[in-house]
Amino acid sequence: MVERSVWYRLPEEVTERIFSYLPIASVLRCRCVCRSWNSLLNSRSFLELWGRVSPRDFFFLVYHNSQLVAAYSPSSGRWNNLPIFDRCSLDPGRVLLLASSGGLLCFRNRNSDYPTLIVCNPVTGTSRVLPEMLRVRYIDIVGMVADKASNSYRVLVTGTTEPTSNESITEVYDSRVEGWIHHGFSKLDFLQVWYEVHAIWQNGSFYCLATPVNTARGYRFICYNLERRQWLDLNVKMPSSDIRSPSLVVCGDKILLTGKIVVDYFIRSICIWELNWGNLKWVRVGEMPEDELTKIMSPYSVLLQCQGLNDLMCFSTHRGWQSIMYDLSERRWQWLPENDAYEKNHTVAMGRNSLIGLPYEPSLSAK
């Protein structure tokens, strides 16, 4: 057994290197041992080193209502019920989880004439109420991207000043300047959407599926180039007119579309398509096997949400205890263990925001 005094004789850079290989939960526990460790493990040099060499872990968050955020860890194979609201000093009945990036979560306040966004790091317990948006009062599209190199983030919001307005406004919050930047006005019809849309980030642009109010074309695959400050309709046709509960996810360098195929009011299949950038078409790359589909078979009204990170995709239904994971590289489906926080007979409201799935990578330094 190593003597306790050995730790005090080690050079600080050696101690930092040893601690940098610990998972995030162990680092948080070690901070409570003594003042010197707490100071060391909060230092800028350690946080930068830990960010480079620590074991990478992530969670699939499943957010069903205003009270609970469940998190599945693929590395441990277990569900965790994260005390996000307590850690960030948020009232769960007054906020709605919108986006996740770089260890940060973005929330919006509920039931207010003036929408307010809150960005928090549930690991460190830090949170920031963003300043009031310049012009937007009704949010239609929201997305978030973090830059680990500069330890900064940006939040995209597109919306209107009035619910009946046909002029959309795009604004971006940049944490480097701690303020909103007006990106412009637009009367493009595909920005007038039925309900709040969550955008994903890939290679310099935000992407989302929008259902415009004044068109019968159905889902539109649109993107916003952040540097050019430009919205585009990519004119990518949906692979089927029978798709319900579609989700866009990013896995590595791929943009994937998932959804259930509903025929005669029942789910006939759940498929995965990859966007072919060469011809801007969706190519089917996966389908849930019949044996697995029968376990999820239910009326078409069941909500389905998908999230992805690296080579893994997690599908969840509005039943909190039912989730299945798909490994893109191994082409393998795997049912996740039941989440004990949800009862099988638990009824969840079927509103648009009653089921949200987000990938989350914990961070000690994001703020």
Summary of the structure (lengths in Angstrom):
residues: 367
radius of gyration: 21.6
end to end distance: 38.6
largest distance: 73.1
contacts: 1097
relative contact order: 0.14
helix: 15%
strand: 43%
